[in-house]
């Protein structure tokens, strides 16, 4: 597996408070990697160090494909705090300022506004935006210059259900484009729905990390893939064979208790769905 980020024994203290106690992470390239933990667990401190905003007390990290932390910082899209835009300026004008600060992306404004579904409001003042729209504009700013890696700190914090759904759908869309996305969140539901991998922090300590299915799901699951995974997702959702189906890089299905891998494979064949990838968890495969 190719990793885009490796950290080793990252430590950070604020006086007597140990914010990070030797945290080592491995972020696979192309993953949506969630750093999950309650407030005070060290999530934001870790992101600040990875973006070269904070200095670690010890340990080291390496972004693959970048010559230095400074090079990575200038090329990685990030959202660390509440969106900070000029209220009386339009979306376009605010992004022009963001592009000037970053030194990249001014010719990219139209593309990112369309990507976050704000192009029809490009001339509207920021003060007229809903919270979800403001957050999407902040992600648009992070996307200027088309970075391969995004780092987002609590991207759905404070949003209503509609705003949360908008941001989650956007993250899934960006993931399909091959971007690596690192998200800090205190919401288990958010990590389960959008992340492929997760690290759990508690009081500055790394409790565990791995794929979401390995870490958070204690049920059997089956991994499927075909030429049109979107169509396969819809078909499985209406089949009645699975209690949960999700689309990550492949289809992840949690079958009903009486449905074996053989039953699901036969159903795919009879539905003229020819899977190119078909695997199971250890319990399902009988290992």
C-alpha positions as CSV (number, residue, x, y, z in Angstrom):
1,X,0.0,0.0,0.0
2,X,1.3,3.4,-0.9
3,X,1.2,6.1,1.8
4,X,1.1,9.8,1.2
5,X,1.8,10.7,4.8
6,X,3.8,9.0,7.5
7,X,4.2,10.4,11.0
8,X,6.4,8.9,13.7
9,X,6.1,9.6,17.4
10,X,4.7,13.1,17.1
11,X,4.7,14.8,20.5
12,X,3.4,18.2,21.6
13,X,2.8,19.8,25.0
14,X,1.3,23.1,26.1
15,X,2.9,23.6,29.6
16,X,1.9,20.6,31.7
17,X,-0.8,19.5,29.2
18,X,0.4,16.8,26.8
19,X,-1.6,17.4,23.6
20,X,0.0,14.6,21.6
21,X,1.9,11.7,23.2
22,X,3.9,10.0,20.5
23,X,1.4,9.7,17.6
24,X,2.3,7.7,14.5
25,X,-0.1,7.7,11.6
26,X,0.0,6.2,8.1
27,X,-2.3,7.8,5.6
28,X,-2.9,5.7,2.4
29,X,-2.8,7.6,-0.9
30,X,-6.3,8.3,-2.2
31,X,-8.0,7.6,1.1
32,X,-10.4,9.6,3.1
33,X,-8.7,9.4,6.4
34,X,-10.6,10.4,9.5
35,X,-8.9,11.5,12.8
36,X,-11.6,10.8,15.3
37,X,-11.8,11.9,18.9
38,X,-13.6,14.2,21.3
39,X,-12.6,17.8,21.9
40,X,-9.2,17.9,23.6
41,X,-8.0,14.7,22.0
42,X,-5.3,16.4,20.0
43,X,-6.9,16.3,16.5
44,X,-6.4,20.0,15.6
45,X,-2.9,20.1,17.1
46,X,-2.0,17.2,14.9
47,X,-3.3,18.9,11.8
48,X,-1.6,22.1,12.7
49,X,1.8,20.3,12.9
50,X,1.2,18.5,9.6
51,X,0.5,21.8,7.9
52,X,3.6,23.4,9.5
53,X,1.5,25.9,11.4
54,X,2.6,24.4,14.8
55,X,6.0,23.1,15.8
56,X,6.1,19.6,17.3
57,X,8.2,19.0,20.4
58,X,9.4,15.7,19.0
59,X,8.9,13.1,16.3
60,X,8.9,13.5,12.6
61,X,6.6,13.3,9.6
62,X,6.9,13.1,5.8
63,X,4.6,14.0,3.0
64,X,5.4,11.8,0.0
65,X,6.0,13.8,-3.2
66,X,7.2,17.0,-1.5
67,X,10.7,18.1,-1.0
68,X,10.1,19.8,2.4
69,X,7.2,20.6,4.9
70,X,7.2,24.1,3.5
71,X,6.6,22.8,-0.1
72,X,3.8,20.5,1.2
73,X,2.2,23.4,3.1
74,X,2.1,25.6,0.0
75,X,0.6,22.8,-2.2
76,X,-1.9,21.2,0.2
77,X,-5.4,22.5,0.4
78,X,-6.5,23.1,4.0
79,X,-9.3,24.3,6.2
80,X,-8.2,24.7,9.8
81,X,-10.6,27.2,11.2
82,X,-14.0,28.8,10.7
83,X,-14.2,30.4,7.2
84,X,-12.7,33.8,7.4
85,X,-13.9,35.9,4.4
86,X,-14.9,39.5,3.9
87,X,-18.7,39.7,4.5
88,X,-19.4,42.4,1.9
89,X,-17.4,40.9,-0.9
90,X,-18.7,38.4,-3.4
91,X,-17.7,34.7,-3.5
92,X,-15.6,35.5,-6.5
93,X,-13.8,38.4,-5.0
94,X,-13.1,36.5,-1.7
95,X,-11.6,33.7,-3.7
96,X,-9.4,36.2,-5.6
97,X,-8.0,37.3,-2.3
98,X,-7.5,33.7,-1.2
99,X,-5.7,33.0,-4.5
100,X,-3.4,36.0,-4.0
101,X,-2.5,35.0,-0.5
102,X,-1.8,31.4,-1.6
103,X,0.1,32.6,-4.7
104,X,-1.9,30.1,-6.9
105,X,-5.3,29.4,-8.3
106,X,-6.7,32.7,-9.6
107,X,-7.5,31.1,-12.9
108,X,-9.1,28.3,-11.1
109,X,-12.0,30.2,-9.4
110,X,-14.7,29.4,-11.9
111,X,-13.9,25.7,-11.7
112,X,-13.9,25.5,-7.9
113,X,-17.1,27.4,-7.6
114,X,-18.8,25.0,-9.9
115,X,-17.3,22.1,-8.0
116,X,-18.8,23.2,-4.7
117,X,-22.1,24.1,-6.4
118,X,-21.8,27.9,-5.8
119,X,-21.3,29.2,-9.3
120,X,-24.8,30.5,-9.5
121,X,-24.0,32.6,-6.4
122,X,-20.6,33.8,-7.5
123,X,-21.6,37.4,-7.4
124,X,-23.5,37.2,-4.1
125,X,-22.1,38.8,-0.9
126,X,-20.6,36.3,1.6
127,X,-23.0,37.7,4.3
128,X,-26.0,36.3,2.3
129,X,-24.7,32.7,2.4
130,X,-26.0,30.0,4.7
131,X,-23.5,28.2,7.0
132,X,-23.3,25.3,4.6
133,X,-22.6,27.7,1.7
134,X,-19.9,29.5,3.7
135,X,-18.3,26.1,4.5
136,X,-18.4,25.1,0.8
137,X,-16.8,28.4,-0.2
138,X,-14.0,27.7,2.3
139,X,-13.5,24.3,0.7
140,X,-13.5,26.0,-2.7
141,X,-10.6,28.2,-1.4
142,X,-8.8,25.1,-0.3
143,X,-9.2,23.6,-3.7
144,X,-7.7,26.5,-5.6
145,X,-4.7,25.3,-7.6
146,X,-6.2,21.7,-7.7
147,X,-4.2,20.2,-4.8
148,X,-4.0,16.4,-4.6
149,X,-4.3,16.5,-0.8
150,X,-7.0,18.3,1.4
151,X,-6.8,18.7,5.1
152,X,-10.1,19.6,6.8
153,X,-10.7,20.3,10.5
154,X,-14.3,19.6,11.5
155,X,-15.7,20.5,8.1
156,X,-19.4,20.0,9.2
157,X,-19.1,21.7,12.7
158,X,-22.1,23.8,13.5
159,X,-24.0,23.0,10.3
160,X,-27.7,21.9,10.1
161,X,-28.5,18.5,8.6
162,X,-28.8,20.0,5.1
163,X,-25.4,21.6,5.4
164,X,-23.9,18.5,6.8
165,X,-25.2,16.5,3.8
166,X,-23.9,19.0,1.4
167,X,-20.3,18.8,2.8
168,X,-20.4,15.0,3.1
169,X,-21.5,14.7,-0.6
170,X,-18.8,17.1,-1.6
171,X,-16.1,15.1,0.2
172,X,-17.3,11.9,-1.4
173,X,-17.2,13.5,-4.8
174,X,-13.7,14.8,-4.3
175,X,-12.6,11.3,-3.1
176,X,-13.9,9.8,-6.4
177,X,-11.6,12.2,-8.2
178,X,-8.6,10.5,-6.5
179,X,-7.8,13.2,-3.9
180,X,-6.4,12.2,-0.5
181,X,-8.6,13.9,2.2
182,X,-7.7,14.0,5.9
183,X,-10.6,15.0,8.2
184,X,-10.5,15.7,11.9
185,X,-13.9,15.1,13.5
186,X,-15.5,14.3,16.8
187,X,-18.5,12.7,15.0
188,X,-18.5,9.0,14.7
189,X,-21.4,9.1,12.2
190,X,-19.4,11.4,9.9
191,X,-16.3,9.2,9.9
192,X,-18.4,6.1,9.2
193,X,-20.2,7.7,6.3
194,X,-17.4,9.4,4.4
195,X,-14.0,7.9,5.5
196,X,-12.2,4.9,4.2
197,X,-9.7,4.9,7.1
198,X,-9.7,6.2,10.6
199,X,-7.3,6.9,13.5
200,X,-8.9,7.3,17.0
201,X,-7.2,9.7,19.4
202,X,-8.0,10.1,23.1
203,X,-6.2,12.6,25.4
204,X,-3.3,12.8,22.9
205,X,-2.8,9.1,22.5
206,X,-3.4,7.0,19.4
207,X,-5.9,4.3,20.4
208,X,-6.0,2.5,17.0
209,X,-5.9,3.1,13.3
210,X,-6.9,1.2,10.1
211,X,-9.7,0.9,7.6
212,X,-13.1,2.1,8.8
213,X,-14.5,-1.4,8.4
214,X,-11.7,-3.0,10.5
215,X,-11.8,-0.4,13.3
216,X,-15.5,0.5,13.5
217,X,-17.5,-2.3,12.1
218,X,-17.8,-5.5,14.1
219,X,-20.2,-7.1,11.5
220,X,-19.4,-9.2,8.4
221,X,-18.9,-7.2,5.2
222,X,-18.3,-7.9,1.5
223,X,-16.4,-5.7,-0.9
224,X,-17.6,-5.6,-4.5
225,X,-16.7,-3.7,-7.6
226,X,-17.8,-3.5,-11.3
227,X,-17.6,-1.2,-14.3
228,X,-20.5,1.0,-12.9
229,X,-20.3,1.1,-9.1
230,X,-23.0,3.7,-8.8
231,X,-25.5,1.4,-10.6
232,X,-24.3,-1.5,-8.4
233,X,-24.9,0.6,-5.3
234,X,-28.5,1.4,-6.3
235,X,-29.2,-2.3,-7.2
236,X,-27.9,-3.6,-3.9
237,X,-29.8,-1.0,-1.9
238,X,-33.0,-2.2,-3.5
239,X,-32.2,-5.9,-3.4
240,X,-33.2,-6.5,0.2
241,X,-30.1,-8.7,0.7
242,X,-28.1,-6.2,2.7
243,X,-28.7,-4.1,5.8
244,X,-26.1,-1.5,4.8
245,X,-24.4,-0.6,1.5
246,X,-22.0,2.2,1.0
247,X,-19.8,3.4,-1.9
248,X,-16.1,4.1,-1.1
249,X,-13.5,3.2,-3.6
250,X,-15.5,0.0,-4.0
251,X,-19.0,-1.0,-2.8
252,X,-19.0,-2.1,0.8
253,X,-22.0,-4.2,1.7
254,X,-23.0,-5.6,5.1
255,X,-25.3,-8.5,4.2
256,X,-28.2,-9.8,6.2
257,X,-27.3,-12.6,8.6
258,X,-28.8,-15.3,6.3
259,X,-27.0,-14.0,3.2
260,X,-23.7,-15.6,2.4
261,X,-21.0,-14.5,0.0
262,X,-22.3,-17.3,-2.4
263,X,-25.8,-16.0,-2.3
264,X,-24.7,-12.4,-3.0
265,X,-22.4,-13.6,-5.8
266,X,-25.3,-15.6,-7.4
267,X,-27.6,-12.6,-7.1
268,X,-25.1,-10.4,-9.0
269,X,-24.8,-13.0,-11.7
270,X,-28.6,-13.4,-12.1
271,X,-28.9,-9.6,-12.2
272,X,-26.4,-9.4,-15.0
273,X,-23.9,-7.6,-12.8
274,X,-20.4,-8.8,-13.6
275,X,-18.2,-7.9,-10.7
276,X,-14.5,-7.3,-11.3
277,X,-13.7,-7.4,-7.6
278,X,-15.3,-9.5,-5.0
279,X,-13.8,-10.0,-1.5
280,X,-15.1,-10.6,2.1
281,X,-14.1,-10.0,5.7
282,X,-12.4,-12.7,7.6
283,X,-15.7,-14.0,9.1
284,X,-17.5,-14.0,5.8
285,X,-14.7,-15.9,4.0
286,X,-14.4,-18.3,6.9
287,X,-10.7,-17.6,7.6
